[in-house]
Amino acid sequence: MTSRVTPARPKAGRRPWRRTAVGVVVALVAALTPTVLAAPAHAAPVLLSQGRPATASSTEGAGFPASAAVDGNTGTRWSSAFSDPQWLQVDLGVRATLSQVTLVWEAAHARAFQIQTSDNGTTWTTVWSTTTGAGGTQTVPVTGSGRYVRMYGTTRATGYGYSLWEFQVYGESGGADPVEPTDPRNPNFGPNTFVFDPSTPTATIQSRLNTLFTQQETNQFGPQRYAVLFKPGTYTADVNLGFFTQVAGLGMSPDDVNLNGHVRVEADWFGGNATQNFWRAAENLSVTLPAGVSVERWAVSQAAPYRRMHLRGAQNQIQLWNGGDGWSSGGLLADTRIDGLVVSGSQQQWYSRNSEFGNGWTGSVWNMVFQGVTGAPPPHFPNPSHTVIAQTPQIREKPFLYVDGTGEYRVFVPALRTNSTGTSWYGKTPAGSSISLSQFFVVRPGTNAATINAALAQGRHLLFTPGVHRVTEPIQVNRADTVILGLGLATIQTDNGTVGMRVADVDGVKVAGIMFEAGQTTSPVLMEVGPPGSSADHSANPISLHDVFFRIGGPGVGRATNTLTVNSDDVIGDHMWLWRADHGDGVGWTVNTADTGLTVNGDDVTMYGLFVEHYQKYQTVWNGNGGRTYFYQNEMPYDPPNQAAWTNGATRGYAAYKVADSVTSHQAWGLGSYCYFNVNPAVVADRAIEAPTNPNVRFTNMVTVSLGGVGTINRVVNNSGGTANTANQVVYLTNYP
């Protein structure tokens, strides 16, 4: 928070009369002369830019980020590419009246440059300029105002780029600090979060649950979002989850909250077909089924995690489809204990990680992947299609909200686990760290990105409450170990073609439980992890993304060129669905346009449970070395109008999973790619996977499917594998090369 200094003023009151003749004369003259007050003392200018979000036109490399010029450290610097023009800008968070700018140049300085201001980061006003810059330390007076200030360089003094040790903006900001404090014992989670404790009447709880389900059962594309939270204790409740509803316990262990009843998902609204049961979540609870009942139903498809749960009773089972004839199409069990049996039924594909199945698993259709799961079935791909990986090499479980024994809300951040099996909590004490909610800024719908960024600049973590959060500029996460946690599938919608979130190339940022949605104006990317050229080593403390989902189209027109770009090394993705809508409003080949889902430029990036669907070019592009994917689910775009509209040079269509020719090491297990070219069934995809032929680029257990025989995938990997088409709808390939 920037303080304001009030100029000194002359004191009011009488002046003592001097008792001399001269004094009398002087006094008489003074009395007859108009009073001229002394000029007030001016406040020293206040440094406004330090630690604020900074961006630049380019960087020379990962070691010279824009943030280094506003970090207060004269040993770090920003450096640009070796070309003209280039710029560096800082976001002050609020509009400010400026008085001076100090530039501490490295030898590679500007000969000609301008200082410019802007209220929106788009339209700029020049408030100072020179064509004879001499470098060194330049302090220039400026007169102007704005929220954004930038150095715009037009002529370099050397053959190198522009390089600043520090870029310091001084002045006076107006208004009160918009970043409100958070009371960790009585936080304001907004109107769409419902917190129950054991004293809440059972009828009150059930009435609320029934009302939410009635509203949300079919509300696939509405803006409503809800979180239902249970404090530690025992309850009786039937939780039937509809769209955009999260149910979660507030204990340190799932067993701290026990629901006698159900936490379930049905598919009645869609005639028993669960292939559109998306966007809902159950977390951190234990469930005891009613007497005489032995079946829990979790009939879901994408973006519906069953995470850190405990279904009690060895005699019970959880069914991953409607229990009848309907289909379901992909989901996640993670860090979960099922005392009894898991029955997948007609579930088409599924990923289970670090879980415990007391009585095992039964069922298989196309692509079932088990990793670090005790009680998993034996590997037997493709019949049944069980891919079993004994351990999870490195994982951090998703951060979660809980209430401690004193009644304080806190967020637990699980520690990294290496070569792990089973849950992080059952029969053991979870490793990790705990953060008071007082260290979080609670973001409610209507909060603008400037305020969010101001909170981040103050060192706050973020808790997004249920709702749609519209931003007109990127949320900029610059501080290592920042936690960003969403409740109720909180959604960040990009307006005006902005990027939704940028994460700096720093250690240990965690983003969890957030959905990104494209606006009508094309965004270059919805989320960027690390700026281009990132190269810092994060292996000891990686950035991690948990239950992070993306949607382009569906509620209306949405557009983005790319969806998620990962430039940093060592990033962990823990369950993500990137979806260009194939149904809903604002859907069509020239309407909800989007080239690519995931682009990975960083090295040693690992994805667990990756779902990418319907993009118009490559679904996933992997340019970094050392990448690993455990479970991949893809549907190609349904809607190419003809082959000419979906052709890549001499290649028909685009691969679902593209590993760049320059990559020398990559591994992936359990990949499925499906086509359903319903607009024009004559369309052909030449292959599902494209990759360099290299013994260190390996794929294990792949399947391609022509859904209903509508369309063709000619090969599985490169020129290997059979053809999936009307005559032969399912094709398996166990290894490549």
Buried (B, 14 or more C-beta within 10 A) or exposed (E): EBEEEEEEEEEEEEEEEEEEEEEEEEBEEEEEEEEEEEEEEEBEBBBBBBBBBBBBBBBBEBBBBBBBBBBEEEEBBBBBBBEBBBBBBBBBBBBBEBBBBBBBBBEBBBBBBBBBBBEEBEEBEEBBBBEEBEBEEBEBEBEBBBBBBBBBBBEBBBEBBBBBBBBBBBBBBEEEBBBBEBEBEEBEBBEBBBBBEEEBEEEEBBEBBEEBBEBBBEBBBEEBBBBBBBBBBEBEBBBBBBBBBBBBBBBBBBBBBBBBBBBBBBBEBBEBBBBBBBBBBBBBBBBBBEEEEEBBBBBBBBBBBBBBBBBBBEEBBBBBBBBEEBBBBBBBBBBBBBBBBBBBBBBBBBBBBBBBBBBEBBBBBBBBBBBBBBBBBEEEBBEBBBBBBEBBBBBBBBBBBBBBEEEBBBBBBBEBBEEBBBBBBBEEEBEBEEBBBBBBBBBBBEBBBBBBBBBBBBEBBBBBBBBBBBBBBBBBBBBBBBBBBBBBBBBBBBBBBBBBBBBBBBBBBBBBBBBBBBBBBBBEBBBBBBBEBBBBEBEEBBBBBBBBBBBBBBBBBBBBBBBBBBBBBBBBBBBBBBBBBBEBBBBEBEBBBBBBBBBBBBBBBBBBBBBBBBBBBBBBBBBBBBBBBBBBBBBBBBBBBEBEBBBBEEEBBBBBBBBBEEBEBBBBBBBBBBBBBBBBBEBBBBBBBBBBEBEEBBBBBBBBBBBEBBBBBBBBBBEBBBBBBEEEBBBBBEEBE
